[in-house]
């Protein structure tokens, strides 16, 4: 009996030691994935107010502002809910109508050069503009958004951050126009009827609204997770703390993650994403046309008047990602690699919420069937069921609340209305 | 090992030569010296020597950066009139570079600048430099371990 207990103890001890032992190469890889390796968020020269506190406060209000929508009920926070790590818990988001994509978390998104699953936007601020006019999201138009800044509860805050609002647009308020260049035939006609100078002014205010929202979103940084504490313990050779931070099962999953799973090919760096585009054969929604992904997103990006080389940027000095953007057929069916730092409570997963849970995601990559469109870059993982369970257990250790003051997670309008 | 931040190593240069209107074709394996200790990477073809100096040293994944290139003939004469294009990819993963680098001449001493270079994965990358001159075309395939 004593011998049996000793053998069991020895065996578990061996498991423990093996699971938490990492060679120098592995330690470097772990360190590269740790939040400690995350560099300070670089300024975005296209948005000169990106780190302004006043812009953050204004952007916070705008992010939660339902009056920018056609029915006064939809805001950015409708689909990017702080209590769900800025996702919405449904397969595809619902605004005024049903969208075709799953809402990604916004935590750490400021580090990505590309926004949306297909990367059709190249800055946080230009991304923030599109939902406002999308018929199935806010369903609004840019003239309405611009004129909202003339309301008494917005004008002082707006003018503190940006320039004085031009009086020339005030006359449009009484006309009850609906003006936007896209999405709606009547609105496009009214947009074309505006004087060119007024169109430029509206676009400038509209862009500034996006820039304020972006200033707020830049605050949404990832928090230190159990995984990060584990890596710190490993680097410090504190085996006791390491074993407190991560179970044997989770550590085995981590070994698979950086080892035979080759997950770090795409999910690399401290945010566990290369922010690039890959076709991994994600299935389309049943009954829907296969999503062509990046190849369409690239086209939209290049003709977007609010892109990095457009007229509404504060500087074009940091537009190399757009200048040297990848093109070609390889982008067919490719989607942006998502961060893995916000998986807890953010199901379903995939660009159309195809996967109900993490197990379903891993099952997909374990078989890696041919893509319906384009070419599947992923090779089958061929992992054992218990390895998949370990991998899933590890992925859950990456979760952490965002490293942001609680006040930024609250709806500021509850206090003022 | 294929690790982030690992010095890019110029491990092999295969040279395919097409002179004029594809007058000849050659495929040659040339072992280039490892980059250490200096930052330069160098490849030698049948007609040209291409020296590559990444401005980001060591090369890191997910970071767009520039490469300074120096092109000369085997006798050391600088080549100023070449058009150089660059494509790259990972054979193991069936994909190309995550960007579209462009190369332009700078100055008059055989110097060129490659802008928009980026890698998004660790591992073996193949970089194909197509060097076009009035005398012909030479394609250098450079393998990098990032």
Interface residues (C-beta under 8 A of the other chain):
Chain A: X25 X28 X29 X32 X264 X265 X266 X268 X269 X274 X275 X276 X277 X278 X320 X321 X323 X324 X325 X326 X327 X328 X330 X375 X377
Chain B: X1 X3 X4 X5 X61 X62 X64 X93 X94 X95 X96 X97 X98 X99 X100 X101 X102 X115 X116 X118 X120 X121 X122 X123
